[in-house]
Amino acid sequence: MDLFISDRIATPPEYGTPFFSEKMSLLPHSFFMNEYANSRAHIHPRAGQVFAGRDRGDEKGEGKISRESAGLPSDGMLMCNFNQLFKVDPEVFQVWMNILSSVRDSYLWLLRLPSTAEANMRNTARASHGEQVEKRILFSERIDWKTHLLVKSMANISLDNPVFNSHTSGVDILWSGVPLLTLPRETMSSRVAASLISATTLPLTIARDMSDYQALAERFVGGGEPGRAALRRTRDRLASDRMTAPLFDTRRMTVEFEKSLLMAWESREANDWKGSQLSSHVIVSDNLKR
């Protein structure tokens, strides 16, 4: 393999030598290409109405989406995580429980897991933080594909898994208008969410370490009116910038990817190769015209 396609957040250039045998082709924004602005454009205006509790259904006769219709509490701060079970490690689970314990009107919203896993989570939460925390872990059934982005838009914030980040689920949650809190580490799988966030307008939701991750979450959901006002501003900014953010600009991402391939080919033509490989990484600058 000649090139590994990524970006400077998911795989910083200094990671290339110790962790990759290939040379890296690094895009200026996220490598995680999507076309949500085209295929899911209808989500953008309605998601705000759903979050505000003012949804009236749609012209196709689709019913009203609300916390009550989804079996969620009508009040309180909803922290969500819609990743698979294998991404939940003991350390981040305990941090989630710490946040629930600290913020008494907060809830952790997860997708339905195998019954044994759900029981283990509840038992662990009860043993470490008591029943008042355990009962605020919510498991919901798998959400219908047609409406899942709108249903997810009811969350106040999404808590990422630091060991193995949200990937597609991260793009889902950001397009739904929900701020995503993450903690990047060394591996690429632990840095994807930071890549996604950096390609929007929300770099303040990228934590420095696990203590910062917990502190940011507690500030946003439990920091009184100042903290919750900051979360609302973050959400409002995501909503207003979503249609122009590099993460959702498919044309721009395509042009940048094409540019990376052209740069690699030009290097090959200039004999800038060692055997079958480029002699250096391809790093695409952020100065392309839209």
N, C-alpha and C positions, 0 to 999 in steps of 0.2 A: 504494500500500500504506500502510495507516495505522499498523500496529504490527509490530515485529520482536520475536519471542518469544525470550528468552534468559535469562541470569542474571547476577549481579553479578561472577562470576569469569570466565566466558567473554567477557563484554563489559561491563567496568566502565562506570558511567554517564559518566565523563569521556571515554570513547571515542565517545560518541554524536554529538557535534557534528562532529568532524573526519572520521569514518569512515562515518556512516550518514545517509541522507536521511530515513529513517523515525524515528519516536519508538520507543523501546524499552520493551517490557514485560518487566521483570526479575523473575524468580522468586527466592525466598529461597534455594533450593538449586539443584541442577542442572536445566537445561532439558531434559536428555536423558531423556525419559520411557521407561520400560520396564516389563515385567510379569514379570520373571524369578522373583520370589518366588511367582508363581502357576504359570507354565508350566514352570519349571525348578527347582521346589522339591526334586525328587528328587536334584539334584546336591549339595545342601548337606551331608548327612551322609556320602555316599560319597566326596566329594572328599578329605576328611581321611584316609580309609583308603587311598586311592590314593597320596597324597603320602607317607604313612608306610610304604608298601610292604606294606600288609596287606590289599589288596583281594582278595576271593574271588569276584568276579563278582556277578551279581544273580539274583533269583528267576526272571527270564525266560530264563535260560540264557546270558546274555551273558558272554563270557569275562573272565577276570581281566585287569585293566589294570595294567601295570607298565612301568618304564623298559625292561626287556629286551624286552617284547612290542612296544614302540614303536621299538625299534632305537636306544635312547639309552644312554649310559654308566651303569653301575649306581652309580657313585660320582661325587662332585664336585658343584660348584654349577652349576645350570642357569639361565642368563640367557636369557630368550626375547624374541622380537619377532615377532608374527604379522601385521604390516602388509604392505601391498603395496609393491612395489619403488619406486614413484615417491616414497614418503615417506622413503626412505633417502638422506640427503644426505652428501657427502664428510666434512663436519666430524663429524657424529655417528658415522659409520662408523669414523673414526680414533679417536674416543674409546672406542668399543667395543673396538677392537684394543688400545688402551692398557690397558683393564681386563683383557682376556685375558692380556696380557703381564705385568701386575702380579700377577694371581692365577692361579697355575699349575694349579690344579685346577678352573678354571672353564671353561664351554663356552657358546657363543652358539648358541641354537637358533632357526632360521628355517624358514619354510615353503619348499618347493621353488619356485625361481625359474627363469626362462628360462635355458637352459644358458650363454648368453653372459654373462648377469649373474653367475651363480655363478662362472664362470671369472674374470671381472674382479675380483670380490670376493676370490677366493682369491689371485690374482696380486698385488693391491694389498696384502693382508695379509702375504703372503710377502716382498714387496719392502720393506715398512716395518718388519715385526716378526719375520720369520723363519718357518720351517716349523713350529716348535713352537706358534705362534699360529694359523697358517693351518689346521692339521689339527684345531683345536678349534672350527672353524665347522661346525655341523651343519645339514644341510638335510633336512627330512622331507617325505614326501608329504602331500598334502592329507588332513586328518583327517576320518573319517566324521562326518557331522552328528550322529548319535545319541549319539556318545561324545566329541565334540571338547572339551567343557568339562571332562570328567573327565581326558582325556589332557593337556590344558593345565595341569591342577592340579598336575602333577608338577614344574613349574618352580619354582625358588626365588624368582625375581623377574622382573618384566617391565620391559624398558628401552624407554621410549617414544621416539618421533621428535619432537624439539622443533619442527621446521619445520611439520609437518603431523601432528597427534597421532592417537593411537588414538581412535576414536569407538565404534562398536559393538564392535570388538575390545577396547576398554578396559573396557566393561561386562562383556563375556565374561570377561576375565581376573580382574576383581575378584570376580565371582560365583563363579568357580572357586576363589577363596581365595588368589590370588597377588597380593602387593603390587606396585603399579605405580609406577615412578619416572618423573617427568616434569619438564620445564622449560618453563614458560609464557613466551611472548614477547608481541608486540603484537597479531597478528592473531587473530581468533576461532578459526580452525582450529588455531592453536598453543596455545590455552588450554582446549580442551575437556577434556583429560585432567585438568587441575587442577580443573576444575568437577566432574568425576566423583569425584575423590579427596576434594575438600572436602565432598562430600555423603556421605562415609563417615566413618571415624575415623582417617584416615591422612595428616594434613597434613604430617607430617615427611618424606614421600616427594616433596614438591614442592621442586625445587632453585631456587636463586637465579640461578645462571648456569651456564655449561658446566663450569667448574672445580668448582663445587659438585656438579653432576650426576655427574661422574666420581668425586669424593671420596666421595659418598654410596654409589655403587655399590661402590666398592672397600672401603668400611667394612663394608657389609652382607655382601658375598661373600668378602672377603679380609682382614677386620679381626681375624682370629683368633677365638677363642671369644667375646670380648665383642661383636664385630661381628655374628657369626652368631647369637648369642643375642638381640641386638636385632632381627634380621630374624625370628627365630622368634616373638618377642613381638609384632612387628607383624603377622605372619601369624595368630597366635592371636587377636589383637584383632579383626582383620578377620572371622575365622570366627565369633567370639562375637557381633559386632555386626551381622553381615550382614542378619539378618532384621528388624532395627529401624532400620537406617541410612536416612536420607531418600532416598538414591539408589534404593533398592529398595522404597520405600513408595509403591506406585502410587496408593493411595487419597489419601494426603497430597498427592502431586504433582498429582492431578486437582483436589482442592479448591483448591490454590494457583493452578492455572491458571484455574479457574472464577472465583476471586477477582480475578485480573488482568483478565479480560474484564469483570467487573462494574464494577471500578474505572474501566476505560476508558469503559464505557457511561455511568456516572454523570457522568464528566467531560464527555462529549458532551452529556448532558441539561442540564448546568449551563452549557453554551455555552463550555466551556473549550477551544475549538478555534480555530485560525487557518485559516480557509478549510476545507480538508478534513482537516486534521491536528490532533492534540492539541498543546497549547502546551508540554507537558512530558512527561517519561518517566513510565511507570507502574512504581512500585517496590513490590512486595508485601513486607510485613513478615513476620518469622518468629515469629508469635504465634498461629497458627491451631490450634484444637483438633483433635486426631486423631479 
